[in-house]
Amino acid sequence: MNWMRRLIAFLAVLGSTAALAQHRWREHAVPFVSPQVFVAMQASHWYQDRATDWLRASLDLQHALAADCERRRGWPTARQAWRHSALTWSRLSTVAVGPLVDRRSARQVDFQPTRPEAIRKALGWVAEGPLDSQRLGSAARGLPALEWLLWSAQAPGPSPGVCRYSALVAQDLLAEADALDAAFRLRAQTPASEEAAVIDQLSEALNQWLGGLDQLRMQAIVRPLAQARTRGQHSLQLPRGLAGEAVADRMARWSTLRALALFDAPVAPPAGSALVPIETMLRGTGRNALADRLLQQGRAVDKALEAARGDAPRALQAAAAELAALRHLVEEDVASALDIRIGFSDADGD
């Protein structure tokens, strides 16, 4: 896929690119970035675009499912559309702020682990007649439910009942995507003006960044490794693994975390003109030594995740260790430097 080739090319040159990250701060002063500018630029230069991307991907998924149901020859089109939708969702939701938190979107869209028994029960209800999406419950809705339906050897193929169920799930996803797109568009158009609201959004951004990092480390690496050891299994049950997208999902999550934390360009753009990552905020207040440590640890995560592409347990453990080190740095030093209190993140827990 084109996006994967671009990502691989990006990672291949990451060492040299990251070494250049704002390296000219000694010659060109990094502008001070106020909390108001930081949160406004996230809304307008990150979340709005990614919410729109996921809306388009959700519409494509709905059309692809309908097309495969019409042909009744398996799910080739729907599988491709699902992959794209899942990755665009990960890029939007990894750091869940604002509407994603308010709407509890992750529970509706990405309930994990998958519950095949709930999906089978829903398929049984379809056979009885009309089905309301609210009756399904979180475990039989969203991307994991469709992943099971499209890839599991135990799942039935396209049939009138299965297609009614898949159409209902897809419509549910599209409705949530539409609501999030509208909400993030409004957030970008009406940035917070009161100081207390701005500080709350800044605190949410960093706390949820840490929550997204924890989910990548725990949900996508540590817990699957622990479960495999406990059960004596040689294969790992990784998120998106049924669709063969576990590596792509990890890299999509990390690409979001990285973009919101590190700045890969020699000179920072004028304040208020582009996304402001954490590194730029630090440099804008003269904390270049801490920014350099953040960059160095981010590059260590780059290398560790690249080395873990084969899902070898030892390499995954090493990646988890680098992610944990990055978390410690941000929680202990970066948060203190930015005067942000770290609390319980919405991304914590199950």
N, C-alpha and C positions, 0 to 999 in steps of 0.2 A: 504494500500500500504506500501511496506517496507520502503520507504523513510520517510513516515509520522510517522511510528512507531519509526524510529530512531530519528526524530526530536522531537517527544513528550518525548522520553526518555532523549534526550539532555536537553530539557527545564526543565524536572523534577528534574534534578540534577544541574541545572544552578546555584542555590544559593550557593551550596557548592563549585562548580567548580570555579565560578567567584571570590569567596572569596580567592581562591588560586592564582588568576592571578598574575603572576610575584611577588608573596609575598616574594621571596627570593632575591629581588634586594638589600637588605641590606647586604647580604652575598656574592652574585655574581653580580658584576657590569654588568649592561645592556650595551652592546656595543653601541658606537656612530654609528648612521646610517646616512650616507650622503644622500642628496636628490637623487643622482644618483643611489645608492643602493635601495632606497625606490621605485622609479619608475620602476627600472629594475626588482625587485622582484614581483611587482604587475603584470607586463607584463608576466613574465615567470612562476609565481606560482599562478596566479589567472586567468587572462583573457584568456590566451592561452587554458588552460584546459576547461574552461567554454564555450568558443567558439566551441571547438571540441565537447563537450557534446551536445550543441544545434544543431550542424550540424548532429550528429547521430540521435537526436530526430526528426529533420525535415525529415530526410530520412525515419525513422520509420513511421512518420505521413503520408507521401506520400504513402507508401506501405499499411498502414492500410486503408486509404480511398479507394484505388484501390481494396483491398480485400472485403470491405463492398459493394462497387459498384458491384462487381462481384456476390455476394450472394443476394443482393437486399432485405435484411431482417433488415433494420434499420442500425444504426451506432455503434454497440457495440465495435468493434475493434478500430474504428476511435476515439470514445470518449476517450477511455483509452490513446491512443497515443496523442491526443490533450492535455489532462491533463499534461502528462509528458513534452510535447514540451513547453506548456505555462509556466510551472514552471522552466524549464531549461533556457528559454528566460528571465524570471524575474531575475534569479540569475546572468545571464550575463549582463543584461541591466540596472539594478537598478542604478548603478553608471556608467554612460555612458561617457567613455573617448575615445580618439583616433579615431579609425575607426568607432565606433558607432556614434560619433558626426559628423565626416567628411562625412559619407554616409547618415546621417539623417535616420538611420535605424529604429528608433522608429516609425516614420511616415509611413514607408513602412510595418512594421511588426505588430504594435500595436496601430493603430489609434483608439482613443476613444473620445466620446462614440460611440457605434455601430450605424450605419445608416441602418436600415432594408430596407428603400426605395431605397438606392443605391444598395443593394444586389439584391433586386427584379428586378431592372432595368437591372443589369448585367445578371441575369438569363434570362431576355427577350432577351437580345442581343445574348446569347448563342443559343437560338432557331432560330435566323436568320442566323447563320453560324459561321465560324471561328471567334475567339475572341482573340485579343491581350491583354496581361495583362496590358499594359500601358493605354488602354482605360478604364479600370476598375476604376482608381482613387484610392486614399488611402482609402476611406470610404468603398470600396467593396473588399478590399484585406486584407490579414493578419489574425492573430489569432482571433480577434473579429468577423470578417466576418464568419470564420469557426465555431466559437462558436455558433453564431446565427443559422447557417445552421444545426448544429448537435443537438441543444437542443431546439430551439424555437418551440412552438406548431404551429406557423404560417408558419414554413418552410416546403417546400416539402421534401418528402423522396427521397431515391436514385432513380434516373431515368437517362436516357442517357444525357439529358441536364444538370441536376444537377451534375452529375458525371464529365462531361466535365468542368464545372465551378469549382468544388472542386479540380480537378486535376490541373487546371491552377493556382489556389491560392496556392496549395501545392508546385507546381513547383517554383512559385515565392518566397515562403518562403525558399525553399531549395537553390535557387540561392543566396539569401541574406546570408544565413547561410554559404554557401561555401565561399563567398567573405569575410565575417567577419573572418572565420577561417584562411584563407590565410593571411589576413591583420594582425591579432593578432599574428600569427606565425612569420611573418616578423618583427613585432614590438619587439617580444621577442628575436629574433636572432640578431637584430641590435639596441641595446639600444642607446639612445641619449648620445653623448659624449661632446658636447659643453655645457658650463655652462648655457647659456641663454635657450637652449632647455630643459635642465633638470629642471630648475626652472619653466619654462612654464608648463611642465608635472606635476610637484609637485603641482603647483597652480591649474591646471585643476583637479587633483585628489581630492583635498579638496573641491573645489567649486562644482564639480559634486557630491561629496558625500553629500554635503548639499542639492543640487538639488534633489538627490534621496530620501533623508529624507523628503524634502518638498512634493514630489509627493506621498510618502507613507502617510503622514499626511493629505494632502489636497485632493488628488484624491481618495484615498481609504477610508478615514474616514470623514473629515470635510465637503466636498462638498455633499456627499450622505446624511449626516445628515441634512444639510441645505436645500437640495432639498425636503427631506421628510417632514420637518417642513413647508416649503412654500406651498407644495401641499396638506398638510393634510393627508399624506400617513402613514400607519402603517409599511409597509415593505420598506426596504432600497434597492435602486438600486446600488449595489456594483460592482466594477470591478470583473469580472469572476463569478459574482453571478448567471448568467443564467446556468452555468455549475456546480454550487454548490461548486466553488473553491475559494470563496472570502477569507476565513480564510487562506487557504493554500497559496494563493498569497501574503497576508500580511506577513505571516511568512517567505516565501521565500525571499521577499524583505528585511525584517529585518535581516534575516540570512546573507545576503550579506553585508548590512551596518555594522552589528555587527562584522563580520569577518575582515572587512577592518579597523575597529576602535579599537577593543579590542583584548587582547591576553590572552587566557585561558590556561596558563601553568605556572608552578612555575619559570622556568628559560628561558630566551630568547635564541633562537638558535644563532649560530655564524652569524655575519653580512654577507649577500650575500648567505645564504643557504636556506632561506625560506621566505614566505610572511612576510612583515613588516607592522603591523598595526600602527595606529596613536599613540596608547598608548605606544608602544615600542619606537617610535621616541622621545616622550616626556621624557620617563625614560632615554633614552640614552644621553639626555642633562641635566639630573639631576632634571627635573621638575616632581618629584614624587608626590607632593601634587596635582598638576593639573591632572596628570594621574589617581590618586586615585579618584578625583572628576568625571572624565570622566567615569571611571569604575562604580562608584556608580550610576551615572545617566543612564548608559547603563543597569545596573541591574534593575533600576526602570522601564525602558521601557520593559524589559523582562517580568516582573510581570504584567504590565498593559496590554500588548498584550495577554498574557496568560489568563488574566481575561476577555478579550473581545472576546474570542472564540465564545461565543453564540450570538454575534452581538447585544447585548443589548445597546441601545443608550447611557445610562449613562456610561457604561464600555468603550465604544468607545470614548466618550468625554474625559474620564480620560486618555486613551491611547494617544489621540491627545495632551493633555496637557503635558504629559511626553515627547513626541517627540518634542514638542515646546521648552521645557526646555533644552533638549539635543542640539537642534539647537542653542539656545542662547549661551550655554556654548562653543560650538565649534566655532561659528562665532565670539564671543567676546573675548574669552580667548585663546582657542587653536590656532586659526589662528594667533593671535598676537604673541604667544609664538614661533610659527614656522616661523614668519615673512612672512605670506602669506596674500595677499590682496584679500578680498572677493568682487567679482563682480557679474555681471548678469550671472546666470548659464544657460546652454543649456537646463536644465530640467525645467526652469521656464516657466511660461505661459501655454497656452492651451495644 
